[in-house]
């Protein structure tokens, strides 16, 4: 709390406020950075509080006199008030701006001036709540709500104290509600430490708040501290009994019993959408809203495209429909912002930047759109198939609504939308665009500007003032937003004509109306009309390049721009370097903009709020970027943006390979458009140090999220520039990461080509070691186990010489896998345990999961069933915590095989089918091949031979598709076992012979021996059932 007070008191030094008022949890007043402590009486303090908490409200002198001296005769009360007001004005007079005084006093009224240079924590708290910024309102430790309003404050008036009590209770309730919402959000996002702090703050404000106890118990149990959770239940019982003579509610008791029984606690599920709740009323499109809702709910048209110019409100209408339908789709409603999506070609070489060569291929564009949709669904891409194919597989069985926002620059890739409709019958799509997609399946709704009052005389272009102008949507929108900017604004008989004229000048364009409404806080409607009439005329005559339909929008932007101070203009222009949503921290680092300054731009409708981040409307960002081009700091802002985001990625490198990698992944994913822009800026400037600092974390992120092609596109840009600059050692580092991405795509020939091209470029032993290990991985995945072992051992020697523990861990893991595939199970288990020790030492949860999974598989084959069960259970826990679909599928596969060995065939089948659904959703054919193989093996053991035959055939097909000769040999041998058990001797012989040949080619001695034995027994007529 003290830190917060210091910050508030020092606000003058940071250019924030001359007068700072702190009433939450304390009473502190600072003027020009110095504390005011010599108040003559408590009534002077009370008068300041009463006026400051109602800024802009003119209060009658008689009302104030009666409030503070209710028992005195009127004449004495008024005299006392005059003296108190004099004392207060005297205290505030030091350094006061006479043009903008803190207090405005007339003969009749007194008011606290909201436009003066002041800051009040209560006002800031209420404003943060209004904007939905719960972190700023009640966050710990620097949120505005630092405690109850003026605790213990008294004065000579019971009437004033009664008012103060009501205000205190009102703010107390608002703070509790905000803390509850904030705690729920933190719990749902897995931020248990912060959620615990928020729940404890609720209990500090209201010790008997049972809901807060439940939230605290949930957070502690979810974090694994069940004893602490049960201790909180006991504390809850004691508090309720002592304070309310009551017992805990059944819900609290049931939660405690669930925790005590060791069951997994069920947090409230995260919303099945990524929408931001509307915070302002919606005007003027009721018929359009109903029509779109009807189309979607009846599925009469599964593709609805809202078309029209920028600023018409297409996105708002789509979001309004989506919000209303958020509970109507089993698999949720998802908003996909596409405005910032790149349409550049995949290659980043200099030749691709020549005119006429900057259009992407259709396939690349579709993959980019598919990646954006997958990101919005929070579903990492993880297979070798294209993002397009993975998205279609993901959506095939889903019942969901997608909102594709700002599609107009992606029309060349629109066939993907049609593919989704054809392959996923449960998916509906709302698309916003300036042009239709031109499909027969599309229902197009052209949006018009909001209705306006009619023109009285078309020849004179004069506007009639209707009897009730508030019935027109354009005026409704303008007045509502103006009142939100300034609660004193009203539509009156005196200003009605000017407001009607203003709406006509802006031609009913919603975005222009919102900007104009914000400007009405500083100008009268008549003044704004005059300014706009001159600006539109100037644009029409001087700016021939601006289409007539955009002149009103440009004019109102210019008008809003003119109302900003020069410093605010520079800030707004600099903010246009952000290519997507940005945090307050990012804005401050890149442009030095503070939260209050961002909120001011938001209040003027120049920025929008998305949860805890800010974002531009596409059209306004375009205008601001044009302004930035006129400022000398443009290059500095662009460079700072690039450095900030690349450094942020570099700083998350350890976290990506730490205890909670999914949190680091979320951080990068939330800023991905800005990260890509930052990388491309650095590449274009040949700013190599930040590129190299972010290189490995960026590659890791792309591998975790399945953004293999996107990663290759970005890395290829850097590689081209490094090659041109003859920075070959750095080029080798980039190519090493490219090789790893090619392996993830199962593009083994390209991985080998990249490795061979890279080795001659470098003398860096870390890079050479990594390349050898990657080469060994490629070889064992292709079934060449002997050569794989040599490459990995060479890489391990180099890693040990360089004392690189992480590389030693990777090499050791792959050696364990090779020994497993060679049938050296005891050696494999020992080696994998060595690798696990390394990952535990490094606290690397991702690699712990990989290694435990392999340990479980080897222990199972050695019949160490308890050890296998323990390793696989921990691996599954890790993969689920990391939202790793690939890891979950692999672990479920191994758990199923364990169940098969124990004779529990139906349980094994269920686990395998669950794993197969995950693998198909991420289009990972390698894992699908494993799963089909094991479904066949389980079915054979259970005696379900027809099912076994079908799964085995599919396993052979998938192994062949991914080029896995060793795996194909094992699947063929299994097919032979199934055919032999069915009495199909000729077919079994063919399968065994094919398996024998492929195993010899792959160097798989174990499978070669088993296939040879099976052939011999078949020929001898003594074929036995065996694995």
Buried (B, 14 or more C-beta within 10 A) or exposed (E): EEEBBEEBBEBBEEEBBBBBBBBBBBBBBBBEEEEBEEBBBBBBBBBBBBBBBBBEBBBEBBEBBBBBBEEBEEEEBBBBBEBBBEBBBEBBEEEBEEEBBBBBBEEEBBBBBBBBBBBBBBBBBBBBBEBBBBBBBBBEEEBBBBBBBBEEBEBBBEEBBEBBEEBBEEBBEBBBBBBBBBBBBBBBBBBBEBBBBBBBBBBEBBBBBBBBBBBBBBBBBBBEBBEBBBEBBEBBBEBBEEEEEEEBBEEBBEBBEBBBEEEEBEBEEBBBBBBBEEEEEBBBBEEBBEBBBEBBBEEEBBBBBBBBBBBBBBBBBBBBBBBBBBEEBEBBBBBBBBBBBBBBBBBBBEEBBEEEEEEBEEBBBBBBBBBBBBBBBEBBBBBBBBBBBBBBBBBBEBBBBBBBBBBBBBBBBBBBBBBBBEBBEBBBBBBBBBBBBEBEEBBBBEBEBBBBBEEEEEEEEEBEBBEEBEEBBBBBBBBBBBBBBBEEBEBEEEBBBBBBBBBBBBBBBBBBBBBBBBBBBBBEBBEBBBBBBEBBEEBEEEEEEBEEBBBBBBBBBBBBBEBBEEEBBBBBBBBBBBBBBBBBEBBBBBBEBBBBBBBBBBBBBBBBBBBBBBBBBBBBBBBBBEBBEEBEBBEBBBBBBBBBBBBBBBBBBBBBBBEBBBBBBBBBBBBBBBBBBBBBBBBBBEBBEBBBBBBBBBBBBBBBBBBBBBBBBBBBBBBBBBBEEEBBEBBBBBBBBBBBBBBBBBBBEBBBEBBEBBBEBBEBBBBBBBBBBBBBBBBBBBBBBEBBBBBBBBBBBBBBEBEBBBBBBBBBBBBBBBBBBBBBBEBBBEBBBBBBEBBBEBEBBBBBBBBBBBBBBBBBBBEBEEBBBBBBBBBBBBBBBBBBBBBBBBBBBBBBBBBBBEEBBEBBBBBBEBBBBBBBBBBBBBBBBBBBBBBBBBBBBBEBBEBBBBBBBBBBBBBBBBBBBBBBBBBBBBBBBBBBBBEBBEBBBBBBBBBBBBBBBBBBBBBBEBBBEBBEBBEEEEBEEEE
